[in-house]
């Protein structure tokens, strides 16, 4: 049984920078956002189910999922989010589990912005929060994504509160400074996770 560490953080917190660092240490990283895109690719059963539920407008001219149209629909009709999640979440979860258990590294990382909200933390033995204040989230996400501040604020509000995530996480890393500062905090955690993983194998 592989030892799994959940890695989470709000939009603009630096989850990607942290997960890339773990990959450089030869740790297998499974990214829930990537899995969520994979399960709705053309030809996947989940995409067919979404089309059946919502109608042909959810597809673009290439037959791919029209994400922006679906996103707007969900913001206007909150009940649609639940309908969509009922289709996608079980498939995403199963794919994540399969990929984690195929990992060949000393331990594996599950990166998920909604680690606690979707109960994906229950797949993990330990959970790590990459934490930054809300004003830094806004600043970084607006520079990176080309989204409006209003859109980013809506995303932040839709996610679990920062204080609640801090309470639930086993390890919290402050990423409000430089990348070097982030890496310096990750290094001892990596060593600890290696020890934990080794202990579970004995």
Phi, psi and omega in degrees: 000122183281144177280129185240130176250125175275137180235123182220175181165156180289175177303135179077011183277337181106025177302318183295319178297319180293315182293325177296323178296316179296322177298324178293340176268015180067031175262132179289130179244126173252121185257116183300328179295320179292317178300319180298328177283321182298320187286348178247021175290161180305132178095347180278141181304324182297324179294319178298319180295320179296316179298318181296321184286314190257335181114169186294341182296344180285351180256144174273186185294342178269359182085006178272164178294127177274090188297318184293320178295318180292320180299314179297319180299318182292322179294326181278331183232087185304330181293339180292331178300314181296319179298318179294316182294327178297330177280312192273322189301314180298322182290318178299314182301315182296319180294319178300312181301314180301312182293321179297318184282350174269355184295139183252007182272174183301322171213175181232155179246133171252111179267125180207125178293336181246041184304313182278322184296328184258009181063018177292340177298338180289345176278350190249151175274338182208150183231135184242127178255125170269115194243134172217154175296156185301324183293328176287322175306311182299314183297311183291316183293324181289327178290324189273314193267346186068018176269157178285158178301324180297317179297317181293320178298322178296320179296315180299316181294329181284341181269163177302147183296152179303316183295324179292320177297318179301321180293322187277335185285145174280324181230137179234126178247128179274115182250036180271358181252219185275168175297322178302319179296320177299310183298321179297328178281330182285328185304307179295329177294318177303314179298320180294318180295324176299319179294315179300315181297318180296318181297325181285340180278343186280000000 
